[in-house]
């Protein structure tokens, strides 16, 4: 009787140990390799198409001489290329429609910029220094409600074309540092003379 009790106890212990043992791992199923996609070819730029963007407000005007709100500036930046920009790495002012960087004379009283040749407006009309001087004259015209006139009056006494591609700025104060920035005139670039010279959209209403 005692031996039967020992045997039963031993079997019970084996069953308890078997229940506590970790389950046997399930047989592994071989994974199928994902099909390899052929490398995509880099897309080449294509002329034309549709550009879609969003804006927080409507432009008050597409005329850069008479606006100072951010919404109008954002729309105008899509229409006009600037004369100059600030290089984000060097923080130097470099040309966009202009070539290179500003060139000062010996005493810092004048700076000269060269316009890139071969530039055209969207209607095919060549862009020349006539457009830049026209823009400057409108900026200085008291009949035009240009809000930043004094900023440019403090920088330059004269802006003139030496030829169809060279512009000379005469500084009000030789070596005046902001002149390098202001030589870009409007941040949105020059205006086409052949479009706006007979327009009244730049005048105060």
CNS distance restraints for C-alpha pairs under 8 A (distance, minus, plus):
assign (resid   1 and name CA) (resid   5 and name CA) 6.45 0.50 0.50
assign (resid   2 and name CA) (resid   6 and name CA) 6.44 0.50 0.50
assign (resid   3 and name CA) (resid   7 and name CA) 6.26 0.50 0.50
assign (resid   4 and name CA) (resid   8 and name CA) 6.19 0.50 0.50
assign (resid   5 and name CA) (resid   9 and name CA) 6.15 0.50 0.50
assign (resid   6 and name CA) (resid  10 and name CA) 6.15 0.50 0.50
assign (resid   7 and name CA) (resid  11 and name CA) 6.25 0.50 0.50
assign (resid   8 and name CA) (resid  12 and name CA) 6.19 0.50 0.50
assign (resid   9 and name CA) (resid  13 and name CA) 6.30 0.50 0.50
assign (resid  10 and name CA) (resid  14 and name CA) 6.36 0.50 0.50
assign (resid  11 and name CA) (resid  15 and name CA) 6.26 0.50 0.50
assign (resid  12 and name CA) (resid  16 and name CA) 6.24 0.50 0.50
assign (resid  13 and name CA) (resid  17 and name CA) 6.21 0.50 0.50
assign (resid  14 and name CA) (resid  18 and name CA) 6.13 0.50 0.50
assign (resid  15 and name CA) (resid  19 and name CA) 6.21 0.50 0.50
assign (resid  16 and name CA) (resid  20 and name CA) 6.40 0.50 0.50
assign (resid  17 and name CA) (resid  21 and name CA) 6.26 0.50 0.50
assign (resid  55 and name CA) (resid  71 and name CA) 7.29 0.50 0.50
assign (resid  56 and name CA) (resid  71 and name CA) 7.22 0.50 0.50
assign (resid  57 and name CA) (resid  71 and name CA) 5.76 0.50 0.50
assign (resid  58 and name CA) (resid  71 and name CA) 6.11 0.50 0.50
assign (resid  58 and name CA) (resid  72 and name CA) 7.15 0.50 0.50
assign (resid  59 and name CA) (resid  69 and name CA) 7.95 0.50 0.50
assign (resid  59 and name CA) (resid  71 and name CA) 5.10 0.50 0.50
assign (resid  59 and name CA) (resid  72 and name CA) 4.01 0.50 0.50
assign (resid  59 and name CA) (resid  73 and name CA) 7.72 0.50 0.50
assign (resid  59 and name CA) (resid  75 and name CA) 6.62 0.50 0.50
assign (resid  60 and name CA) (resid  67 and name CA) 7.13 0.50 0.50
assign (resid  60 and name CA) (resid  69 and name CA) 7.65 0.50 0.50
assign (resid  60 and name CA) (resid  71 and name CA) 7.52 0.50 0.50
assign (resid  60 and name CA) (resid  72 and name CA) 5.73 0.50 0.50
assign (resid  61 and name CA) (resid  66 and name CA) 7.77 0.50 0.50
assign (resid  61 and name CA) (resid  67 and name CA) 6.65 0.50 0.50
assign (resid  61 and name CA) (resid  72 and name CA) 6.03 0.50 0.50
assign (resid  62 and name CA) (resid  72 and name CA) 6.38 0.50 0.50
assign (resid  62 and name CA) (resid  75 and name CA) 6.99 0.50 0.50
assign (resid  62 and name CA) (resid  76 and name CA) 5.74 0.50 0.50
assign (resid  63 and name CA) (resid  67 and name CA) 6.92 0.50 0.50
assign (resid  63 and name CA) (resid  76 and name CA) 7.62 0.50 0.50
assign (resid  63 and name CA) (resid 201 and name CA) 7.33 0.50 0.50
assign (resid  63 and name CA) (resid 202 and name CA) 7.13 0.50 0.50
assign (resid  64 and name CA) (resid  68 and name CA) 7.99 0.50 0.50
assign (resid  64 and name CA) (resid  72 and name CA) 7.91 0.50 0.50
assign (resid  64 and name CA) (resid  73 and name CA) 7.35 0.50 0.50
assign (resid  64 and name CA) (resid  76 and name CA) 6.81 0.50 0.50
assign (resid  64 and name CA) (resid 186 and name CA) 7.63 0.50 0.50
assign (resid  64 and name CA) (resid 188 and name CA) 7.12 0.50 0.50
assign (resid  65 and name CA) (resid 138 and name CA) 7.93 0.50 0.50
assign (resid  65 and name CA) (resid 139 and name CA) 6.93 0.50 0.50
assign (resid  65 and name CA) (resid 144 and name CA) 7.73 0.50 0.50
assign (resid  65 and name CA) (resid 145 and name CA) 7.32 0.50 0.50
assign (resid  65 and name CA) (resid 146 and name CA) 5.27 0.50 0.50
assign (resid  65 and name CA) (resid 147 and name CA) 7.77 0.50 0.50
assign (resid  65 and name CA) (resid 186 and name CA) 7.96 0.50 0.50
assign (resid  65 and name CA) (resid 202 and name CA) 6.50 0.50 0.50
assign (resid  66 and name CA) (resid 144 and name CA) 7.49 0.50 0.50
assign (resid  66 and name CA) (resid 145 and name CA) 5.61 0.50 0.50
assign (resid  66 and name CA) (resid 146 and name CA) 5.14 0.50 0.50
assign (resid  66 and name CA) (resid 147 and name CA) 6.83 0.50 0.50
assign (resid  66 and name CA) (resid 202 and name CA) 6.45 0.50 0.50
assign (resid  67 and name CA) (resid  72 and name CA) 6.75 0.50 0.50
assign (resid  67 and name CA) (resid  73 and name CA) 7.66 0.50 0.50
assign (resid  67 and name CA) (resid 146 and name CA) 7.64 0.50 0.50
assign (resid  67 and name CA) (resid 147 and name CA) 7.53 0.50 0.50
assign (resid  68 and name CA) (resid  72 and name CA) 7.28 0.50 0.50
assign (resid  68 and name CA) (resid  73 and name CA) 7.13 0.50 0.50
assign (resid  68 and name CA) (resid 147 and name CA) 7.22 0.50 0.50
assign (resid  69 and name CA) (resid  73 and name CA) 6.40 0.50 0.50
assign (resid  70 and name CA) (resid  74 and name CA) 6.15 0.50 0.50
assign (resid  71 and name CA) (resid  75 and name CA) 6.53 0.50 0.50
assign (resid  72 and name CA) (resid  76 and name CA) 6.11 0.50 0.50
assign (resid  73 and name CA) (resid  77 and name CA) 6.05 0.50 0.50
assign (resid  73 and name CA) (resid 188 and name CA) 7.76 0.50 0.50
assign (resid  74 and name CA) (resid  78 and name CA) 6.97 0.50 0.50
assign (resid  75 and name CA) (resid  79 and name CA) 7.08 0.50 0.50
assign (resid  76 and name CA) (resid  80 and name CA) 6.17 0.50 0.50
assign (resid  76 and name CA) (resid 188 and name CA) 6.53 0.50 0.50
assign (resid  77 and name CA) (resid  81 and name CA) 6.95 0.50 0.50
assign (resid  77 and name CA) (resid 188 and name CA) 5.61 0.50 0.50
assign (resid  80 and name CA) (resid 188 and name CA) 5.24 0.50 0.50
assign (resid  80 and name CA) (resid 189 and name CA) 5.72 0.50 0.50
assign (resid  80 and name CA) (resid 190 and name CA) 7.53 0.50 0.50
assign (resid  80 and name CA) (resid 191 and name CA) 7.97 0.50 0.50
assign (resid  81 and name CA) (resid  96 and name CA) 7.59 0.50 0.50
assign (resid  81 and name CA) (resid  97 and name CA) 7.15 0.50 0.50
assign (resid  81 and name CA) (resid 188 and name CA) 5.92 0.50 0.50
assign (resid  81 and name CA) (resid 189 and name CA) 5.36 0.50 0.50
assign (resid  81 and name CA) (resid 190 and name CA) 7.98 0.50 0.50
assign (resid  82 and name CA) (resid  96 and name CA) 6.24 0.50 0.50
assign (resid  82 and name CA) (resid  97 and name CA) 6.42 0.50 0.50
assign (resid  82 and name CA) (resid 184 and name CA) 7.07 0.50 0.50
assign (resid  82 and name CA) (resid 186 and name CA) 7.49 0.50 0.50
assign (resid  82 and name CA) (resid 187 and name CA) 5.80 0.50 0.50
assign (resid  82 and name CA) (resid 188 and name CA) 4.97 0.50 0.50
assign (resid  82 and name CA) (resid 189 and name CA) 3.86 0.50 0.50
assign (resid  82 and name CA) (resid 190 and name CA) 7.29 0.50 0.50
assign (resid  83 and name CA) (resid  95 and name CA) 6.10 0.50 0.50
assign (resid  83 and name CA) (resid  96 and name CA) 5.22 0.50 0.50
assign (resid  83 and name CA) (resid  97 and name CA) 4.55 0.50 0.50
assign (resid  83 and name CA) (resid  98 and name CA) 5.40 0.50 0.50
assign (resid  83 and name CA) (resid 184 and name CA) 5.20 0.50 0.50
assign (resid  83 and name CA) (resid 185 and name CA) 7.62 0.50 0.50
assign (resid  83 and name CA) (resid 187 and name CA) 7.72 0.50 0.50
assign (resid  83 and name CA) (resid 188 and name CA) 7.93 0.50 0.50
assign (resid  83 and name CA) (resid 189 and name CA) 5.27 0.50 0.50
assign (resid  83 and name CA) (resid 190 and name CA) 7.25 0.50 0.50
assign (resid  84 and name CA) (resid  93 and name CA) 6.57 0.50 0.50
assign (resid  84 and name CA) (resid  94 and name CA) 5.58 0.50 0.50
assign (resid  84 and name CA) (resid  95 and name CA) 4.32 0.50 0.50
assign (resid  84 and name CA) (resid  96 and name CA) 4.89 0.50 0.50
assign (resid  84 and name CA) (resid  97 and name CA) 6.68 0.50 0.50
assign (resid  84 and name CA) (resid  98 and name CA) 6.43 0.50 0.50
assign (resid  84 and name CA) (resid 183 and name CA) 7.98 0.50 0.50
assign (resid  84 and name CA) (resid 184 and name CA) 5.22 0.50 0.50
assign (resid  85 and name CA) (resid  93 and name CA) 5.67 0.50 0.50
assign (resid  85 and name CA) (resid  94 and name CA) 5.61 0.50 0.50
assign (resid  85 and name CA) (resid  95 and name CA) 6.32 0.50 0.50
assign (resid  85 and name CA) (resid  96 and name CA) 6.53 0.50 0.50
assign (resid  85 and name CA) (resid 184 and name CA) 7.82 0.50 0.50
assign (resid  86 and name CA) (resid  91 and name CA) 5.53 0.50 0.50
assign (resid  86 and name CA) (resid  92 and name CA) 5.58 0.50 0.50
assign (resid  86 and name CA) (resid  93 and name CA) 4.58 0.50 0.50
assign (resid  86 and name CA) (resid  94 and name CA) 6.18 0.50 0.50
assign (resid  87 and name CA) (resid  91 and name CA) 4.88 0.50 0.50
assign (resid  87 and name CA) (resid  92 and name CA) 5.41 0.50 0.50
assign (resid  87 and name CA) (resid  93 and name CA) 6.26 0.50 0.50
assign (resid  87 and name CA) (resid  94 and name CA) 6.59 0.50 0.50
assign (resid  88 and name CA) (resid  92 and name CA) 7.97 0.50 0.50
assign (resid  93 and name CA) (resid 101 and name CA) 6.32 0.50 0.50
assign (resid  93 and name CA) (resid 102 and name CA) 7.71 0.50 0.50
assign (resid  93 and name CA) (resid 180 and name CA) 7.06 0.50 0.50
assign (resid  93 and name CA) (resid 181 and name CA) 6.93 0.50 0.50
assign (resid  94 and name CA) (resid  98 and name CA) 7.87 0.50 0.50
assign (resid  94 and name CA) (resid  99 and name CA) 7.46 0.50 0.50
assign (resid  94 and name CA) (resid 100 and name CA) 5.59 0.50 0.50
assign (resid  94 and name CA) (resid 101 and name CA) 4.78 0.50 0.50
assign (resid  94 and name CA) (resid 102 and name CA) 7.58 0.50 0.50
assign (resid  95 and name CA) (resid  99 and name CA) 4.79 0.50 0.50
assign (resid  95 and name CA) (resid 100 and name CA) 5.13 0.50 0.50
assign (resid  95 and name CA) (resid 101 and name CA) 5.98 0.50 0.50
assign (resid  97 and name CA) (resid 115 and name CA) 6.02 0.50 0.50
assign (resid  97 and name CA) (resid 116 and name CA) 5.85 0.50 0.50
assign (resid  97 and name CA) (resid 119 and name CA) 7.95 0.50 0.50
assign (resid  98 and name CA) (resid 113 and name CA) 6.45 0.50 0.50
assign (resid  98 and name CA) (resid 114 and name CA) 5.47 0.50 0.50
assign (resid  98 and name CA) (resid 115 and name CA) 4.29 0.50 0.50
assign (resid  98 and name CA) (resid 116 and name CA) 5.53 0.50 0.50
assign (resid  99 and name CA) (resid 113 and name CA) 7.09 0.50 0.50
assign (resid  99 and name CA) (resid 114 and name CA) 5.52 0.50 0.50
assign (resid  99 and name CA) (resid 115 and name CA) 5.92 0.50 0.50
assign (resid  99 and name CA) (resid 116 and name CA) 5.73 0.50 0.50
assign (resid 100 and name CA) (resid 114 and name CA) 7.88 0.50 0.50
assign (resid 101 and name CA) (resid 113 and name CA) 7.29 0.50 0.50
assign (resid 102 and name CA) (resid 111 and name CA) 6.15 0.50 0.50
assign (resid 102 and name CA) (resid 112 and name CA) 5.93 0.50 0.50
assign (resid 102 and name CA) (resid 113 and name CA) 5.59 0.50 0.50
assign (resid 102 and name CA) (resid 180 and name CA) 6.92 0.50 0.50
assign (resid 103 and name CA) (resid 111 and name CA) 5.26 0.50 0.50
assign (resid 103 and name CA) (resid 112 and name CA) 5.19 0.50 0.50
assign (resid 103 and name CA) (resid 113 and name CA) 6.66 0.50 0.50
assign (resid 104 and name CA) (resid 108 and name CA) 5.51 0.50 0.50
assign (resid 104 and name CA) (resid 109 and name CA) 7.40 0.50 0.50
assign (resid 104 and name CA) (resid 110 and name CA) 5.73 0.50 0.50
assign (resid 104 and name CA) (resid 111 and name CA) 4.25 0.50 0.50
assign (resid 104 and name CA) (resid 112 and name CA) 6.46 0.50 0.50
assign (resid 105 and name CA) (resid 109 and name CA) 6.66 0.50 0.50
assign (resid 105 and name CA) (resid 110 and name CA) 5.68 0.50 0.50
assign (resid 105 and name CA) (resid 111 and name CA) 6.31 0.50 0.50
assign (resid 107 and name CA) (resid 174 and name CA) 6.82 0.50 0.50
assign (resid 107 and name CA) (resid 175 and name CA) 7.63 0.50 0.50
assign (resid 108 and name CA) (resid 171 and name CA) 7.93 0.50 0.50
assign (resid 108 and name CA) (resid 174 and name CA) 4.85 0.50 0.50
assign (resid 108 and name CA) (resid 175 and name CA) 4.74 0.50 0.50
assign (resid 109 and name CA) (resid 170 and name CA) 6.04 0.50 0.50
assign (resid 109 and name CA) (resid 171 and name CA) 5.26 0.50 0.50
assign (resid 109 and name CA) (resid 172 and name CA) 7.61 0.50 0.50
assign (resid 109 and name CA) (resid 173 and name CA) 6.87 0.50 0.50
assign (resid 109 and name CA) (resid 174 and name CA) 4.14 0.50 0.50
assign (resid 109 and name CA) (resid 175 and name CA) 6.40 0.50 0.50
assign (resid 110 and name CA) (resid 168 and name CA) 6.77 0.50 0.50
assign (resid 110 and name CA) (resid 169 and name CA) 5.50 0.50 0.50
assign (resid 110 and name CA) (resid 170 and name CA) 4.59 0.50 0.50
assign (resid 110 and name CA) (resid 171 and name CA) 5.73 0.50 0.50
assign (resid 110 and name CA) (resid 174 and name CA) 7.41 0.50 0.50
assign (resid 111 and name CA) (resid 168 and name CA) 5.89 0.50 0.50
assign (resid 111 and name CA) (resid 169 and name CA) 5.30 0.50 0.50
assign (resid 111 and name CA) (resid 170 and name CA) 6.80 0.50 0.50
assign (resid 111 and name CA) (resid 171 and name CA) 7.73 0.50 0.50
assign (resid 112 and name CA) (resid 166 and name CA) 7.06 0.50 0.50
assign (resid 112 and name CA) (resid 167 and name CA) 5.72 0.50 0.50
assign (resid 112 and name CA) (resid 168 and name CA) 4.58 0.50 0.50
assign (resid 112 and name CA) (resid 169 and name CA) 6.27 0.50 0.50
assign (resid 113 and name CA) (resid 166 and name CA) 5.91 0.50 0.50
assign (resid 113 and name CA) (resid 167 and name CA) 5.41 0.50 0.50
assign (resid 113 and name CA) (resid 168 and name CA) 6.68 0.50 0.50
assign (resid 114 and name CA) (resid 165 and name CA) 5.63 0.50 0.50
assign (resid 114 and name CA) (resid 166 and name CA) 4.65 0.50 0.50
assign (resid 114 and name CA) (resid 167 and name CA) 6.45 0.50 0.50
assign (resid 115 and name CA) (resid 128 and name CA) 7.33 0.50 0.50
assign (resid 115 and name CA) (resid 129 and name CA) 7.31 0.50 0.50
assign (resid 115 and name CA) (resid 165 and name CA) 4.77 0.50 0.50
assign (resid 115 and name CA) (resid 166 and name CA) 6.13 0.50 0.50
assign (resid 115 and name CA) (resid 167 and name CA) 7.74 0.50 0.50
assign (resid 116 and name CA) (resid 165 and name CA) 7.08 0.50 0.50
assign (resid 117 and name CA) (resid 165 and name CA) 7.09 0.50 0.50
assign (resid 118 and name CA) (resid 126 and name CA) 7.05 0.50 0.50
assign (resid 118 and name CA) (resid 127 and name CA) 7.80 0.50 0.50
assign (resid 119 and name CA) (resid 126 and name CA) 5.94 0.50 0.50
assign (resid 119 and name CA) (resid 127 and name CA) 5.46 0.50 0.50
assign (resid 119 and name CA) (resid 128 and name CA) 7.95 0.50 0.50
assign (resid 120 and name CA) (resid 124 and name CA) 5.38 0.50 0.50
assign (resid 120 and name CA) (resid 125 and name CA) 5.36 0.50 0.50
assign (resid 120 and name CA) (resid 126 and name CA) 4.22 0.50 0.50
assign (resid 120 and name CA) (resid 127 and name CA) 5.03 0.50 0.50
assign (resid 121 and name CA) (resid 125 and name CA) 5.29 0.50 0.50
assign (resid 121 and name CA) (resid 126 and name CA) 6.22 0.50 0.50
assign (resid 121 and name CA) (resid 127 and name CA) 6.21 0.50 0.50
assign (resid 121 and name CA) (resid 192 and name CA) 7.51 0.50 0.50
assign (resid 127 and name CA) (resid 131 and name CA) 6.63 0.50 0.50
assign (resid 127 and name CA) (resid 192 and name CA) 7.55 0.50 0.50
assign (resid 128 and name CA) (resid 132 and name CA) 7.19 0.50 0.50
assign (resid 128 and name CA) (resid 164 and name CA) 5.39 0.50 0.50
assign (resid 128 and name CA) (resid 165 and name CA) 6.00 0.50 0.50
assign (resid 129 and name CA) (resid 133 and name CA) 6.13 0.50 0.50
assign (resid 129 and name CA) (resid 161 and name CA) 5.99 0.50 0.50
assign (resid 129 and name CA) (resid 163 and name CA) 7.27 0.50 0.50
assign (resid 129 and name CA) (resid 164 and name CA) 5.12 0.50 0.50
assign (resid 129 and name CA) (resid 165 and name CA) 5.57 0.50 0.50
assign (resid 129 and name CA) (resid 166 and name CA) 6.81 0.50 0.50
assign (resid 129 and name CA) (resid 167 and name CA) 6.74 0.50 0.50
assign (resid 130 and name CA) (resid 134 and name CA) 5.99 0.50 0.50
assign (resid 130 and name CA) (resid 161 and name CA) 7.39 0.50 0.50
assign (resid 130 and name CA) (resid 164 and name CA) 6.97 0.50 0.50
assign (resid 130 and name CA) (resid 193 and name CA) 7.13 0.50 0.50
assign (resid 131 and name CA) (resid 135 and name CA) 6.14 0.50 0.50
assign (resid 131 and name CA) (resid 190 and name CA) 6.25 0.50 0.50
assign (resid 131 and name CA) (resid 191 and name CA) 6.06 0.50 0.50
assign (resid 131 and name CA) (resid 192 and name CA) 5.45 0.50 0.50
assign (resid 131 and name CA) (resid 193 and name CA) 5.04 0.50 0.50
assign (resid 132 and name CA) (resid 136 and name CA) 6.27 0.50 0.50
assign (resid 132 and name CA) (resid 190 and name CA) 5.38 0.50 0.50
assign (resid 132 and name CA) (resid 191 and name CA) 7.14 0.50 0.50
assign (resid 133 and name CA) (resid 137 and name CA) 6.11 0.50 0.50
assign (resid 133 and name CA) (resid 159 and name CA) 6.95 0.50 0.50
assign (resid 133 and name CA) (resid 160 and name CA) 6.40 0.50 0.50
assign (resid 133 and name CA) (resid 161 and name CA) 6.88 0.50 0.50
assign (resid 134 and name CA) (resid 138 and name CA) 6.28 0.50 0.50
assign (resid 134 and name CA) (resid 191 and name CA) 7.62 0.50 0.50
assign (resid 134 and name CA) (resid 193 and name CA) 6.07 0.50 0.50
assign (resid 134 and name CA) (resid 197 and name CA) 7.99 0.50 0.50
assign (resid 135 and name CA) (resid 139 and name CA) 6.20 0.50 0.50
assign (resid 135 and name CA) (resid 190 and name CA) 5.80 0.50 0.50
assign (resid 135 and name CA) (resid 191 and name CA) 5.75 0.50 0.50
assign (resid 135 and name CA) (resid 193 and name CA) 7.59 0.50 0.50
assign (resid 136 and name CA) (resid 140 and name CA) 6.36 0.50 0.50
assign (resid 136 and name CA) (resid 159 and name CA) 7.19 0.50 0.50
assign (resid 136 and name CA) (resid 185 and name CA) 7.37 0.50 0.50
assign (resid 137 and name CA) (resid 141 and name CA) 6.01 0.50 0.50
assign (resid 138 and name CA) (resid 144 and name CA) 6.66 0.50 0.50
assign (resid 138 and name CA) (resid 202 and name CA) 7.92 0.50 0.50
assign (resid 139 and name CA) (resid 144 and name CA) 7.15 0.50 0.50
assign (resid 139 and name CA) (resid 146 and name CA) 6.08 0.50 0.50
assign (resid 139 and name CA) (resid 149 and name CA) 6.27 0.50 0.50
assign (resid 140 and name CA) (resid 144 and name CA) 7.84 0.50 0.50
assign (resid 140 and name CA) (resid 149 and name CA) 6.32 0.50 0.50
assign (resid 140 and name CA) (resid 153 and name CA) 7.91 0.50 0.50
assign (resid 143 and name CA) (resid 203 and name CA) 5.77 0.50 0.50
assign (resid 143 and name CA) (resid 204 and name CA) 6.34 0.50 0.50
assign (resid 144 and name CA) (resid 202 and name CA) 5.60 0.50 0.50
assign (resid 144 and name CA) (resid 203 and name CA) 4.47 0.50 0.50
assign (resid 144 and name CA) (resid 204 and name CA) 5.61 0.50 0.50
assign (resid 145 and name CA) (resid 202 and name CA) 7.16 0.50 0.50
assign (resid 145 and name CA) (resid 203 and name CA) 6.29 0.50 0.50
assign (resid 145 and name CA) (resid 204 and name CA) 5.31 0.50 0.50
assign (resid 148 and name CA) (resid 152 and name CA) 7.10 0.50 0.50
assign (resid 149 and name CA) (resid 153 and name CA) 6.23 0.50 0.50
assign (resid 150 and name CA) (resid 154 and name CA) 6.00 0.50 0.50
assign (resid 151 and name CA) (resid 155 and name CA) 6.68 0.50 0.50
assign (resid 152 and name CA) (resid 156 and name CA) 6.09 0.50 0.50
assign (resid 152 and name CA) (resid 182 and name CA) 6.70 0.50 0.50
assign (resid 152 and name CA) (resid 185 and name CA) 7.90 0.50 0.50
assign (resid 153 and name CA) (resid 157 and name CA) 6.56 0.50 0.50
assign (resid 153 and name CA) (resid 172 and name CA) 7.94 0.50 0.50
assign (resid 154 and name CA) (resid 172 and name CA) 6.53 0.50 0.50
assign (resid 155 and name CA) (resid 171 and name CA) 5.74 0.50 0.50
assign (resid 155 and name CA) (resid 172 and name CA) 5.48 0.50 0.50
assign (resid 155 and name CA) (resid 173 and name CA) 7.16 0.50 0.50
assign (resid 155 and name CA) (resid 176 and name CA) 7.13 0.50 0.50
assign (resid 155 and name CA) (resid 178 and name CA) 7.09 0.50 0.50
assign (resid 155 and name CA) (resid 179 and name CA) 5.48 0.50 0.50
assign (resid 155 and name CA) (resid 182 and name CA) 7.24 0.50 0.50
assign (resid 156 and name CA) (resid 169 and name CA) 6.62 0.50 0.50
assign (resid 156 and name CA) (resid 170 and name CA) 5.53 0.50 0.50
assign (resid 156 and name CA) (resid 171 and name CA) 4.41 0.50 0.50
assign (resid 156 and name CA) (resid 172 and name CA) 4.85 0.50 0.50
assign (resid 156 and name CA) (resid 173 and name CA) 7.96 0.50 0.50
assign (resid 156 and name CA) (resid 179 and name CA) 7.44 0.50 0.50
assign (resid 157 and name CA) (resid 169 and name CA) 7.95 0.50 0.50
assign (resid 157 and name CA) (resid 170 and name CA) 5.76 0.50 0.50
assign (resid 157 and name CA) (resid 171 and name CA) 6.05 0.50 0.50
assign (resid 157 and name CA) (resid 172 and name CA) 5.30 0.50 0.50
assign (resid 158 and name CA) (resid 169 and name CA) 6.01 0.50 0.50
assign (resid 158 and name CA) (resid 170 and name CA) 5.17 0.50 0.50
assign (resid 158 and name CA) (resid 171 and name CA) 7.48 0.50 0.50
assign (resid 159 and name CA) (resid 167 and name CA) 7.06 0.50 0.50
assign (resid 159 and name CA) (resid 168 and name CA) 5.83 0.50 0.50
assign (resid 159 and name CA) (resid 169 and name CA) 4.59 0.50 0.50
assign (resid 159 and name CA) (resid 170 and name CA) 6.32 0.50 0.50
assign (resid 160 and name CA) (resid 167 and name CA) 5.78 0.50 0.50
assign (resid 160 and name CA) (resid 168 and name CA) 5.45 0.50 0.50
assign (resid 160 and name CA) (resid 169 and name CA) 6.66 0.50 0.50
assign (resid 161 and name CA) (resid 165 and name CA) 7.58 0.50 0.50
assign (resid 161 and name CA) (resid 166 and name CA) 5.82 0.50 0.50
assign (resid 161 and name CA) (resid 167 and name CA) 4.55 0.50 0.50
assign (resid 161 and name CA) (resid 168 and name CA) 6.22 0.50 0.50
assign (resid 162 and name CA) (resid 166 and name CA) 5.35 0.50 0.50
assign (resid 162 and name CA) (resid 167 and name CA) 5.89 0.50 0.50
assign (resid 162 and name CA) (resid 168 and name CA) 6.75 0.50 0.50
assign (resid 163 and name CA) (resid 167 and name CA) 7.48 0.50 0.50
assign (resid 169 and name CA) (resid 183 and name CA) 7.43 0.50 0.50
assign (resid 171 and name CA) (resid 175 and name CA) 7.67 0.50 0.50
assign (resid 171 and name CA) (resid 176 and name CA) 7.08 0.50 0.50
assign (resid 171 and name CA) (resid 179 and name CA) 7.11 0.50 0.50
assign (resid 172 and name CA) (resid 176 and name CA) 7.80 0.50 0.50
assign (resid 177 and name CA) (resid 181 and name CA) 7.92 0.50 0.50
assign (resid 178 and name CA) (resid 182 and name CA) 6.15 0.50 0.50
assign (resid 179 and name CA) (resid 183 and name CA) 5.80 0.50 0.50
assign (resid 180 and name CA) (resid 184 and name CA) 7.67 0.50 0.50
assign (resid 184 and name CA) (resid 189 and name CA) 7.15 0.50 0.50
assign (resid 185 and name CA) (resid 189 and name CA) 6.91 0.50 0.50
assign (resid 185 and name CA) (resid 190 and name CA) 7.54 0.50 0.50
assign (resid 186 and name CA) (resid 190 and name CA) 6.68 0.50 0.50
assign (resid 191 and name CA) (resid 196 and name CA) 7.45 0.50 0.50
assign (resid 192 and name CA) (resid 196 and name CA) 6.39 0.50 0.50
assign (resid 193 and name CA) (resid 197 and name CA) 5.32 0.50 0.50
assign (resid 195 and name CA) (resid 199 and name CA) 7.36 0.50 0.50
assign (resid 196 and name CA) (resid 200 and name CA) 7.87 0.50 0.50
assign (resid 196 and name CA) (resid 201 and name CA) 7.97 0.50 0.50
